[in-house]
């Protein structure tokens, strides 16, 4: 484990720091944390002025020789301007290694440094796959007869995981990261023997994963059923109560998740047009054009009052469209566009391979044409 901590020039008074069932009387919380956590490395972040202050000399004496600690001095500026903020980023990045396990102490952070450092750690959590075991704060202002409590703020690190998952969902429609966090919350609650342990979060996670997989793999025939099941699960009072108690960051997103997937609760031709648009809005052009090709077949069968879900009827219609491709400009365009994407641009003569922005533009034109056809459909199709 690596301990990252701040030390300033303050007039630190001796106090008894209390964390869980542990207590330690000292001027410097670093001494207590080293005793409790036994980190292999302690990184003390100091401003230039703090490096020269007696606090650092006195604290260093208390840390030396304990549990094979390697002390790392990091000279950092005050963070008064953007350039200095980036220097802080570089300083912290320099002491964090790939897959480090970190304990992070912000008790004596100067000015905005704890917030800046926390954001850097959140970034490195993604880039370097570090694990944040503890985020600790010695609350001297909350001192009582027992001593100074040390607050465990690690759940706020987990909030950043929810932020990442929420961003992925909003940007791509993929809720699998949200699902993984729900599974983690239920597993940890049972591992910790918490009262009122959740029993439904993993079930909700499973439904979210199914909806996302059906969307991203274009499992259109199964999508409506999975969306209906998700809506039913999210509407369950017991599930809602468990979310509020064990997965609070999901609460503001619940309605957004419902609304994002709700249009696909039915499997009809109009819904499929909405799905094509949904794909394009999220840059899923491959899925959009694959579905557009199938939609044209379905539309032609619906025009002839045939069952567009019947496999043999679809094969016959596809053969007919291919045989008369010259008279079917929309079909030809979608077929060629879809094939160009599916074959990754191979198979075309040099200079004829479509560029990415050209593919996106043509896909939008296809959507507009299909939408016009959908507007002419009788009610219920």
Secondary structure per residue as TSV (DSSP state, phi and psi in degrees):
chain	resnum	aa	ss	phi	psi
A	1	X	-	360.0	146.4
A	2	X	E	-118.4	125.9
A	3	X	E	-96.0	125.9
A	4	X	E	-112.8	123.1
A	5	X	E	-142.7	160.5
A	6	X	E	-109.5	150.1
A	7	X	-	-142.8	131.3
A	8	X	-	-117.1	-153.1
A	9	X	S	-108.8	13.1
A	10	X	-	-66.3	161.2
A	11	X	-	-86.1	79.5
A	12	X	-	-74.3	126.0
A	13	X	-	-94.6	150.9
A	14	X	-	-67.6	138.1
A	15	X	E	-152.2	166.1
A	16	X	E	-99.6	108.0
A	17	X	E	-79.6	133.6
A	18	X	E	-123.1	125.7
A	19	X	E	-138.1	116.3
A	20	X	T	55.2	-121.8
A	21	X	T	-101.0	16.4
A	22	X	E	-107.8	152.2
A	23	X	E	-146.9	146.9
A	24	X	E	-152.9	126.5
A	25	X	E	-92.2	123.6
A	26	X	E	-169.0	160.7
A	27	X	S	-78.8	-30.3
A	28	X	-	-115.3	119.9
A	29	X	H	-60.8	-24.8
A	30	X	H	-57.9	-37.7
A	31	X	H	-63.1	-42.7
A	32	X	H	-65.0	-44.4
A	33	X	H	-66.6	-37.6
A	34	X	H	-64.3	-39.2
A	35	X	H	-67.4	-40.8
A	36	X	H	-77.6	-44.2
A	37	X	H	-93.7	-22.7
A	38	X	-	48.0	57.7
A	39	X	-	-70.4	147.6
A	40	X	S	-69.2	-37.1
A	41	X	E	-131.5	139.3
A	42	X	E	-119.1	119.8
A	43	X	E	-104.4	111.1
A	44	X	E	-98.9	115.1
A	45	X	E	-90.4	123.4
A	46	X	E	-132.7	144.0
A	47	X	E	-73.6	168.1
A	48	X	H	-58.6	-40.8
A	49	X	H	-66.1	-40.7
A	50	X	H	-66.2	-30.2
A	51	X	H	-61.5	-31.3
A	52	X	T	-93.5	-3.3
A	53	X	S	-82.2	154.3
A	54	X	H	-64.9	-23.8
A	55	X	H	-55.4	-43.0
A	56	X	H	-68.6	-41.4
A	57	X	H	-62.3	-43.2
A	58	X	H	-69.6	-41.4
A	59	X	H	-65.6	-40.6
A	60	X	H	-61.1	-39.6
A	61	X	H	-60.7	-36.1
A	62	X	H	-72.3	-25.1
A	63	X	H	-91.9	-25.7
A	64	X	T	-61.8	135.7
A	65	X	T	80.3	3.4
A	66	X	S	-97.4	127.0
A	67	X	T	47.7	42.5
A	68	X	T	51.4	50.4
A	69	X	-	-83.7	132.0
A	70	X	E	-100.9	113.9
A	71	X	E	-86.0	136.7
A	72	X	E	-124.4	115.9
A	73	X	E	-89.1	130.3
A	74	X	E	-122.5	107.4
A	75	X	E	-78.6	117.9
A	76	X	E	-127.9	151.3
A	77	X	-	-77.7	-178.2
A	78	X	-	-78.6	-16.6
A	79	X	-	78.1	41.3
A	80	X	-	-85.3	-15.7
A	81	X	S	-147.9	175.9
A	82	X	H	-62.2	-40.1
A	83	X	H	-60.7	-42.3
A	84	X	H	-69.2	-31.7
A	85	X	H	-61.7	-40.9
A	86	X	H	-70.4	-28.8
A	87	X	H	-64.8	-37.8
A	88	X	H	-64.2	-43.2
A	89	X	H	-56.1	-48.0
A	90	X	H	-63.2	-38.6
A	91	X	H	-63.3	-46.5
A	92	X	H	-70.4	-42.4
A	93	X	H	-56.7	-35.2
A	94	X	H	-68.6	-21.8
A	95	X	H	-104.1	-4.1
A	96	X	-	-103.1	123.5
A	97	X	-	-100.9	164.3
A	98	X	T	-55.5	128.2
A	99	X	T	64.0	25.1
A	100	X	-	-61.6	149.1
A	101	X	E	-101.7	124.2
A	102	X	E	-117.2	143.7
A	103	X	E	-116.4	133.2
A	104	X	E	-124.0	118.2
A	105	X	E	-110.7	123.1
A	106	X	-	-114.9	20.5
A	107	X	T	-57.1	-47.5
A	108	X	T	-110.7	31.3
A	109	X	-	-65.4	138.5
A	110	X	-	-95.5	128.2
A	111	X	T	53.7	-123.4
A	112	X	T	-92.2	4.8
A	113	X	H	-58.9	-40.7
A	114	X	H	-60.3	-41.0
A	115	X	H	-65.8	-44.2
A	116	X	H	-61.7	-47.5
A	117	X	H	-62.3	-39.4
A	118	X	H	-61.9	-41.9
A	119	X	H	-66.0	-37.3
A	120	X	H	-64.8	-44.3
A	121	X	H	-61.9	-39.4
A	122	X	H	-60.8	-40.2
A	123	X	H	-66.0	-46.9
A	124	X	H	-67.4	-25.6
A	125	X	H	-58.6	-36.7
A	126	X	H	-81.5	-43.9
A	127	X	H	-76.8	-40.5
A	128	X	S	-108.6	6.3
A	129	X	-	55.4	40.0
A	130	X	-	-78.2	154.9
A	131	X	E	-109.2	126.8
A	132	X	E	-98.1	103.3
A	133	X	E	-77.2	-36.6
A	134	X	E	-146.3	140.9
A	135	X	E	-123.7	111.2
A	136	X	E	-119.7	147.4
A	137	X	E	-141.8	118.8
A	138	X	E	-83.8	108.6
A	139	X	-	-91.4	82.5
A	140	X	G	-60.0	-34.6
A	141	X	G	-67.6	-17.3
A	142	X	G	-100.5	17.5
A	143	X	-	-58.4	137.1
A	144	X	-	-129.4	-165.0
A	145	X	S	-65.1	-24.4
A	146	X	S	-79.5	-33.5
A	147	X	-	145.7	-156.0
A	148	X	E	-99.0	115.6
A	149	X	E	-70.8	142.8
A	150	X	E	-105.5	113.5
A	151	X	E	-86.5	136.5
A	152	X	E	-90.3	110.7
A	153	X	-	-105.4	16.0
A	154	X	H	-56.1	-34.0
A	155	X	H	-55.2	-25.8
A	156	X	H	-73.0	-25.1
A	157	X	H	-67.4	-41.4
A	158	X	H	-64.2	-28.2
A	159	X	H	-60.1	-32.6
A	160	X	H	-67.6	-32.0
A	161	X	H	-64.4	-40.3
A	162	X	H	-64.8	-36.5
A	163	X	H	-61.3	-45.4
A	164	X	H	-61.7	-44.5
A	165	X	H	-65.9	-39.5
A	166	X	H	-64.9	-41.4
A	167	X	H	-63.0	-41.2
A	168	X	H	-62.5	-42.5
A	169	X	H	-63.7	-47.2
A	170	X	H	-65.5	-38.2
A	171	X	H	-78.5	-38.3
A	172	X	H	-119.0	-14.0
A	173	X	-	81.8	3.7
A	174	X	-	-90.4	115.6
A	175	X	-	-103.9	15.5
A	176	X	H	-67.7	-31.9
A	177	X	H	-67.7	-38.9
A	178	X	H	-60.7	-41.8
A	179	X	H	-61.5	-42.5
A	180	X	H	-62.3	-37.7
A	181	X	H	-68.5	-36.9
A	182	X	H	-63.4	-43.0
A	183	X	H	-60.9	-42.5
A	184	X	H	-62.1	-42.6
A	185	X	H	-62.4	-43.6
A	186	X	H	-67.2	-43.5
A	187	X	H	-61.2	-43.7
A	188	X	H	-69.3	-34.4
A	189	X	H	-63.7	-40.9
A	190	X	H	-74.1	-36.2
A	191	X	H	-65.6	-33.0
A	192	X	T	-90.8	-0.2
A	193	X	T	56.0	41.5
A	194	X	-	-67.9	150.0
A	195	X	T	-68.6	155.4
A	196	X	T	52.8	47.0
A	197	X	-	-63.6	138.2
A	198	X	-	-70.2	146.4
A	199	X	S	-122.0	-6.5
A	200	X	S	-119.2	-5.8
A	201	X	H	-65.2	-37.6
A	202	X	H	-71.0	-30.5
A	203	X	H	-67.2	-42.5
A	204	X	H	-61.9	-42.1
A	205	X	H	-59.6	-41.4
A	206	X	H	-62.1	-41.8
A	207	X	H	-67.1	-41.1
A	208	X	H	-59.9	-42.8
A	209	X	H	-64.6	-38.4
A	210	X	H	-65.1	-45.1
A	211	X	H	-61.0	-46.6
A	212	X	H	-62.2	-43.0
A	213	X	H	-64.9	-41.4
A	214	X	H	-62.4	-37.3
A	215	X	H	-69.9	-51.5
A	216	X	H	-73.8	-22.5
A	217	X	T	-103.7	10.5
A	218	X	T	55.2	44.8
A	219	X	-	-87.0	65.7
A	220	X	H	-57.7	-43.8
A	221	X	H	-60.4	-25.3
A	222	X	H	-97.6	-11.6
A	223	X	H	-64.2	-46.9
A	224	X	H	-59.2	-44.3
A	225	X	H	-61.7	-42.8
A	226	X	H	-68.8	-35.3
A	227	X	H	-67.7	-41.1
A	228	X	H	-61.2	-41.0
A	229	X	H	-66.1	-39.0
A	230	X	H	-63.3	-44.9
A	231	X	H	-61.2	-41.2
A	232	X	H	-64.8	-41.7
A	233	X	H	-65.5	-44.7
A	234	X	H	-68.0	-22.3
A	235	X	H	-87.1	-8.5
A	236	X	-	-71.5	127.2
A	237	X	H	-62.4	-38.6
A	238	X	H	-65.0	-39.7
A	239	X	H	-63.8	-44.2
A	240	X	H	-61.1	-41.5
A	241	X	H	-64.1	-40.8
A	242	X	H	-66.4	-37.2
A	243	X	H	-63.1	-44.2
A	244	X	H	-66.1	-29.9
A	245	X	H	-89.0	-36.1
A	246	X	H	-118.0	-13.9
A	247	X	-	-139.4	53.2
A	248	X	G	-54.2	-37.1
A	249	X	G	-61.3	-18.3
A	250	X	G	-79.3	-20.2
A	251	X	H	-54.9	-49.5
A	252	X	H	-65.4	-17.4
A	253	X	H	-94.1	-15.1
A	254	X	H	-55.7	-49.1
A	255	X	H	-66.3	-35.9
A	256	X	H	-66.0	-38.6
A	257	X	H	-62.8	-45.5
A	258	X	H	-57.6	-50.1
A	259	X	H	-67.9	-34.1
A	260	X	H	-64.6	-38.4
A	261	X	H	-97.9	-16.2
A	262	X	H	-54.8	-39.0
A	263	X	T	-59.5	-15.7
A	264	X	T	-104.1	19.9
A	265	X	S	-74.4	-11.0
A	266	X	S	-120.0	150.6
A	267	X	-	-113.3	84.5
A	268	X	S	-135.4	176.1
A	269	X	H	-67.1	-36.3
A	270	X	H	-66.5	-40.5
A	271	X	H	-61.9	-38.5
A	272	X	H	-65.7	-32.2
A	273	X	H	-64.8	-41.9
A	274	X	H	-61.7	-35.6
A	275	X	H	-69.0	-39.7
A	276	X	H	-59.2	-44.4
A	277	X	H	-64.5	-40.9
A	278	X	H	-58.2	-44.5
A	279	X	H	-60.2	-46.6
A	280	X	H	-66.3	-37.4
A	281	X	H	-62.6	-26.3
A	282	X	T	-106.9	17.3
A	283	X	T	65.0	24.6
A	284	X	-	-93.0	67.9
A	285	X	H	-68.0	-36.1
A	286	X	H	-58.9	-50.7
A	287	X	H	-64.0	-38.2
A	288	X	H	-61.7	-46.8
A	289	X	H	-76.4	-29.2
A	290	X	H	-64.4	-44.2
A	291	X	H	-70.0	-36.1
A	292	X	H	-59.9	-41.4
A	293	X	H	-60.8	-45.5
A	294	X	H	-68.6	-32.3
A	295	X	H	-65.0	-39.4
A	296	X	H	-61.4	-40.9
A	297	X	H	-61.9	-46.7
A	298	X	H	-60.7	-42.6
A	299	X	H	-62.6	-44.4
A	300	X	H	-63.1	-40.1
A	301	X	H	-65.9	-40.7
A	302	X	H	-63.1	-38.9
A	303	X	H	-59.4	-33.8
A	304	X	T	-93.5	11.0
A	305	X	T	58.6	38.1
A	306	X	-	-108.0	160.4
A	307	X	-	-75.3	108.3
A	308	X	T	-75.1	-3.8
A	309	X	T	-92.0	-10.7
A	310	X	-	-76.2	124.8
A	311	X	H	-62.8	-43.5
A	312	X	H	-67.7	-40.7
A	313	X	H	-61.9	-37.0
A	314	X	H	-66.8	-42.3
A	315	X	H	-62.5	-42.0
A	316	X	H	-65.4	-41.0
A	317	X	H	-66.5	-39.0
A	318	X	H	-62.2	-43.3
A	319	X	H	-61.0	-41.3
A	320	X	H	-65.2	-43.3
A	321	X	H	-63.7	-40.6
A	322	X	H	-66.6	-37.2
A	323	X	H	-67.9	-27.5
A	324	X	T	-116.7	35.3
A	325	X	G	-58.2	-33.2
A	326	X	G	-66.0	-27.2
A	327	X	G	-94.6	2.8
A	328	X	-	-123.4	76.0
A	329	X	H	-61.6	-38.9
A	330	X	H	-67.0	-44.8
A	331	X	H	-59.2	-46.4
A	332	X	H	-61.0	-42.2
A	333	X	H	-65.2	-46.8
A	334	X	H	-67.3	-42.5
A	335	X	H	-60.1	-48.0
A	336	X	H	-66.7	-38.7
A	337	X	H	-66.7	-45.1
A	338	X	H	-63.9	-42.1
A	339	X	H	-65.3	-39.6
A	340	X	H	-61.8	-40.8
A	341	X	H	-68.9	-46.6
A	342	X	H	-62.6	-33.4
A	343	X	T	-94.8	12.1
A	344	X	T	58.2	28.5
A	345	X	T	85.6	-5.7
A	346	X	T	-78.3	156.9
A	347	X	T	91.4	-3.3
A	348	X	S	-104.6	151.8
A	349	X	-	-65.8	154.4
A	350	X	T	-57.5	131.4
A	351	X	T	93.7	-11.1
A	352	X	-	-104.2	-5.9
A	353	X	S	-69.6	126.6
A	354	X	-	-67.7	139.0
A	355	X	-	-80.9	157.5
A	356	X	H	-58.4	-45.0
A	357	X	H	-68.1	-28.9
A	358	X	H	-70.3	-37.9
A	359	X	H	-62.3	-45.7
A	360	X	H	-61.4	-41.8
A	361	X	H	-65.5	-44.9
A	362	X	H	-63.7	-36.8
A	363	X	H	-62.7	-40.3
A	364	X	H	-64.8	-37.9
A	365	X	H	-65.7	-39.4
A	366	X	H	-61.0	-44.6
A	367	X	H	-58.6	-44.0
A	368	X	H	-61.8	-41.9
A	369	X	H	-65.1	-44.5
A	370	X	H	-64.5	-39.2
A	371	X	H	-61.6	-38.9
A	372	X	H	-62.3	-41.3
A	373	X	H	-65.6	-38.8
A	374	X	H	-65.5	-34.5
A	375	X	H	-63.8	-22.6
A	376	X	T	-90.4	-4.7
A	377	X	S	-70.2	145.9
A	378	X	-	-67.5	155.7
A	379	X	T	-58.4	135.1
A	380	X	T	101.5	-12.3
A	381	X	-	-87.4	360.0
